[in-house]
Amino acid sequence: MNQSNIDALRTQAVPFRAHLIDGKLLPASDNGRMDVLSPIDGQLLTQVARGTAADMQAAIASARASFEDKRWAGQPPAARKKVLLKWADLIEANALELAVLGVRDNGTEIGMALKAEPGSAAGTIRYYAEALDKIYGEVAPTSSDILGLIHKEPVGVVGAIIPWNFPMMIGAWKLGPALAMGNSVVLKPAETASLSLMRMAELALEAGLPPGVLNAVTGEGAVVGETMGLSMDVDVLVFTGSGATGRRLMEYSARSNMKRVYLELGGKSPNIIFADAPDLSEAAKVAAAGIFRNAGQVCVAGSRLLIETCIHDEFVAEVTRVAEGMRVGDPLSLETAIGAVNSESQLKQNLGFVVTARAEGGEVVTGGERILQETGGYFMSPTIVTGVTPGSTLAQKEVFGPVLGVTPFASDDEAVLIANSTVYGLAGAVWTSSLARAHRMIRDVRTGVMHVNTYGGADNTVPLGGVGQSGNGHDKSMHAIEKYINLKTAWIKL
Ligand code: ADP
C-alpha cells in the first residue's frame, strides 16, 4: 500500500448510497436524502438515503421473511461457511477502496483505518465463518431413562446499530457471529459514517448471501434506529455507541417485545503508570497512542493517565513531547498520526470539555485547540490536562476526543480507588515490572479488559465487553456467539 494508490482514490466521485433491502438498492420511501460532509474539508462528499420508519419496517419484514423460509439458516453449515469466507475475501480484495471511502466519510487516519477497518473486518468474518461448523449442541447428564439435549438455535432477526468511529470493524463484530449462527440481520450504520459499511454489506450479497438475509438502512438514529428498537419483530438488538442511546434502546425494548439488548458503550479507561514500569519512554509512547490515535474516538481509549507521584512531572513531560510530535492533519496521508474529528459537533463538544477542565482547576499543558481551520476540516491538537481531580468532569465523563486527563497517585490502593471511581469499566492498563502488582491490578481494577505493559491491540481470540455503564455482553471471540443463539432443551423420556 503506498501513497499514490491512496491519492488515486482521494477525489473519486462517490455516488448516492441507497438502502439495501431484500437484495435491492432502494431510495427512501419518500425519496429523502441526507448530505454527507467529509470531516477532511467540511465539503459535501455525497448523499445517502434518509431512511423513514417505513423503510426500516420493510427491512425488518424482509429479514423476518428470509429467516422464516430458512433460505440461510436452513443451509448446511459448510455452505454458509463458504459464503462468509468468500465475503471476507471480497472485503480484502476491496480493502483500499473501502478504507479510503471510510476515511473520507469519518476522518480516521488511513494507516490505522487500513488495519482496523477492512483488514480487521475480513479477519472477523473469517473467524466466525471458520467457527460455525465447530459448534456442537450438548447432551445433558440426566438419569438413564431420559435424554436431555441442548440445541443451539439462531434467535431470528438481529438488529445491529453501529457507531461512526470504526464502522466496518465494529459492524463485522456483530455481523460475523450473527450471520454465522444463521440469523437474518438489519443493519443501521451511523449518520456520519455509513458509506464503507453499506458497501461492505453489499459485498456480502455478491459473495452469495441470499437476498433479505442482510438488510441495511441509512438515516437518523432517532427515526430508523428508534423504529428498529421499538419493532415487535426484532429479536435481539446489538449496539455500540453512547450511553444515552444505549439507555434508550433498553427503554424501547421494555416498551415493545422485550427483545434482548446488548450494549457496548463508553469508557473512561485508566492507564496506570508505576515508577517501576519496565520502560517509561515506551510507556509514554503507547500512552499517547492509546488516547490520541483516531483523534481519541476509540471506546477503549486510555483517557485517564494515572501516574505515580514520584515520576509524575518527568512522565508528563515525556508524554507531552510524544504528543507534540504526533502529526495531525490529512487523514489520507500515510504520515498522519491523528486524523480528523468525525464531525463539527463532536469537535465543539471536545473543545467544551477543555473549557470545563480549565474552569475546574486543570492545567492544559499542550493542545486544547482547533487547528488547521483553513482546510475546512475538523482537526484538534492532542490535548493533555494535568491536575485533574478524580471527581471532576474530565475524570468522570467520556470525551471521545483527543483529550487526556492526568491524575497523580501515591500508592497501589489509591491507584485502584481512582481507577474504579467512574461509572464505567471498559478497559485499562498497568505499567509495572512487578508480576505480583500486575496481577493485583488485573484483579482489582473493575473493567472488561486490562492491559499490562501495553495498551490496545487485542485480536479476535479474546472477548471485548464492559462492566458497569460500559455495557453488557461481549463482542469478539467464541463468547460473542452467545448473543446470537437461543438454547433449546429437548427432554426425552426413553
Ligand atoms: P454519538 O452521540 O457518538 O453519535 P450515538 O450513540 O448517538 O453516538 O450513535 C451511535 C449509533 O446510534 C448511530 O448509528 C446512531 O444513529 C444511533 N442512534 C442515535 N440515536 C438513536 C436512537 N434514539 N435510537 C436508535 N439508535 C440511535
Boltz pocket constraint, residues with backbone or C-beta under 6 A from the ligand:
constraints:
  - pocket:
      binder: B
      contacts: [[A, 161], [A, 162], [A, 163], [A, 164], [A, 188], [A, 189], [A, 190], [A, 191], [A, 219], [A, 220], [A, 221], [A, 222], [A, 223], [A, 224], [A, 225], [A, 226], [A, 229], [A, 240], [A, 241], [A, 242], [A, 243], [A, 244], [A, 245], [A, 246], [A, 248]]
      max_distance: 6.0
